[in-house]
């Protein structure tokens, strides 16, 4: 069976740019897919437009990941992988976050599927999502104070930080 890739048309890209002209967005290409970098304070508003505008209709959030770039500025990032069933194309939404205690708005009210993805980013990278209905750890114990996917987390772990099962 032959696989077909659905890339965004120039007309559709221009429509999206026109609808989001009031925001300070950065548009890039990621292997033929559109990537939009959104300021953290505009995330919820822009994503509501992306999902609900009839000319855009990004109905699904298929994945989201938290990233630690380990840089002085904009150390943390969240990348949402969106898909339009109507237009059969993909888009990545990126949000860069500063600070030792990274925080962003939850998108659970826009796409229910982000519930798990945001919990995972909170657990592994330490990004807090304001407005999340059930922000708790997924893999690590709730009382665990570290985030294992942060770049400053020791490769061999922190001895004595978590009780391990007997052999």
HELIX and SHEET records of a PDB file:
HELIX    1   1 UNK A   10  UNK A   19  1                                  10    
HELIX    2   2 UNK A   40  UNK A   42  5                                   3    
HELIX    3   3 UNK A   43  UNK A   52  1                                  10    
HELIX    4   4 UNK A  114  UNK A  125  1                                  12    
SHEET    1   A 5 UNK A  26  UNK A  30  0                                        
SHEET    2   A 5 UNK A  33  UNK A  37 -1                                        
SHEET    3   A 5 UNK A  89  UNK A  97  1                                        
SHEET    4   A 5 UNK A  76  UNK A  84 -1                                        
SHEET    5   A 5 UNK A  60  UNK A  68 -1                                        
SHEET    1   B 2 UNK A 103  UNK A 105  0                                        
SHEET    2   B 2 UNK A 128  UNK A 130  1                                        
END                                                                             
